[in-house]
Amino acid sequence: MQTTEWSVAPVSVPGDSRVAGMYNTPYLADAYAIRLPDDAIPDPEVLARFMFAHQPSWVAGLLSVRDALVAGFGIKTARELRTSPKPAGDERVNIFRIYERRPHEIILGEDDKHLDFRVSVMREMRALSTGPRPYLIVSTVVHCHNRLGRTYITLIAPFHRLVVESGLRRAARLGWPTVAKA
């Protein structure tokens, strides 16, 4: 059962995240943190795969609406990302391309002619009064190339925030993968 200890909180993009300084002037930069169980698996890729595989059902509906609206504007749809031929070495977590793996962070994202974005899924230890505790921080940064990219991000930003927060809460409710379960 979820308690307030598992609530999602907006935070600053961590300074030691690879996405922190990725774009000189990101059009969007946000981050959300959630406390992990002490026995949660430390691998950020496993945590990212779990979170994206267990999105709330309404997210798929929202993504379908998004895809229908943007398809005519040359913005990649989720279907295109899932079904398009992948170059050798192109690994993905859900629809997101893996750009980098670090022991405590995985960088995901996509480049398009209108915008580029990166998502960091990072596990970090935070000092609490009860001692160091694990947290998962999901950070997103977006660089827009043109007016269409800026308009798109402006329109989807509120939904993006809901999706990230809901995805983290749902994963916590379901129970993050633990070392014992791995």
N, C-alpha and C positions, 0 to 999 in steps of 0.2 A: 504494500500500500504506500502511496506517495505521501510524503509529509512536506512541510514547508522547507525542510532541509534539502529537498530535491527540486526546489523551484528554480525556474530559469530567470536569470538576471542579465540585463544589458550591461556590458562592460566595454572598456576600451580595447581596441585591437592590441594584443600583447606585443610589446616592443621587441621581443625575441622571436616573434613569428616571422617567417619568410615573407608573408604578405604585407607586413607593416610598412615597408618602404618601397613596395613593388612599383607603384605608380606615383609620379611626382604630385599630381593633383587628382586623386580618385574622385569620381563623381559620387560614389557611394562607398562608405566604409563603416561597417558595423560588426559587432561581436556579441555573442551571448554565451553565458557560462552556466553550467549545471554541476552540482556536486555528484561525483561518482561514488559507488560503494567502495569501501576500502579494498575489497578483493576483486574489483573490476580488472579485467585484462588490460595490461598497459599499452597494447599495440593500437595506435591511433587508426590504422587501416581497418582493423577488425571492428573497432567502435564505429567508424564511419560507415562501413558496410552494413552493420547492424541497424544504425539509425536510418539510413536511406532505404533499407529493405523493409522497414516497418513504419513507413509514413502513414499518417491517418488517411482513411479512404477518401475523404473529401479532397485531398491534395491531388489525386489522380484526376478527379473531375475538373478541378481548377486548372491543371496542366492541359487538359483537353481543350478547355475554353481558350486558354492562352495560345495554344498551337493553332486553333482555328482563326484566331484574330491576327496572328503575326505571319502566318504562312505566305500571304501575298506581299509582304514587305521584305522578303529575303532574309528574315531572321530564322536561324535554324530551329526546327521543331524538335520536340523530344523524340518523336518517331524517327526523324532523320538521323538523330544522334545514335539511336539504338540500332538502326538497320543499315546505315551507310557503311560501305567497305572501310575497314580500318587498316591503316598502314602497319607494317610489321612493327611490333613493339608498343603499339597503342593499347595501353591497359586502361580499364575504366572501373570506377565505382559508380554503379547505377549508370546514369547518362553522362557522368562527369569524367573527363580525361584525367589521369594521374600525371602530374607534372614533376612531383618530387616526393620522396619518402625520407623522413628523418626518424630517429628512434622515438621521438615524442610528438611528431607532427607529420601529417600528409597534406600535400597541396593538390587540390583538384581544380578543374575549371574548364574553360573553353574560350577560343578566340573566334571572333566573327568580324565581318566587315564593318559592323556598326558599333561593336563594343567587345572588350575582353574582360573576363572576370576570373577571379581566383577565390577559392574557398579553402580555408585552413581548418583542419580538424586537429586540435592540439590537446594533448593531455599534459597537465602541469600540476605540480604539488603547490598548495597554498597553505600558508601558516595560519592556523586557527588557534583559539585558546586551548583546544583539546589536542593540539599537535598538528603536524602536516597532514593534509587530506587531499585526495586526488579530485581534480576538476577536469571537465571537458569544455573547451572553448571552441566555438565555431565562429570563425571570422570570415567576412566576405568583403572583397574590394572590387570595384568596377572602374574600368577606364573606358570612357566613351570616345568614339572616333568622329562622331557627327551628330547632327540634330536628332536624327531618328534614334540613335542610341540613347541620347539624353532623355528624349520623350518617353521611350520604352521604360527606362529605369525609373523615371518619375512616376509612371503609371503603375509599375509592378512593385515598387519598394514596399508599400504597406502589406501586400500579399506575401512578399518575400519574408518579411519579419514574422508574420503569422506562421508561415510554413516552418521556418527555422525553430521558433519557440515551440510550436506544436510537435515537431519531430523530436526535439530533445525531451519534452515532457512524456511523449508516448513511449520512447525508448526507456525512460526511467520507470514508467509504470509497468512495462513488460519485463523489465529486469535486464540490465546491461550484462553482456557476457562476462563471466568471471573466470579467474584462473582455474578454479575447480571444474568448471564446465568445459574448458577449452580442450 
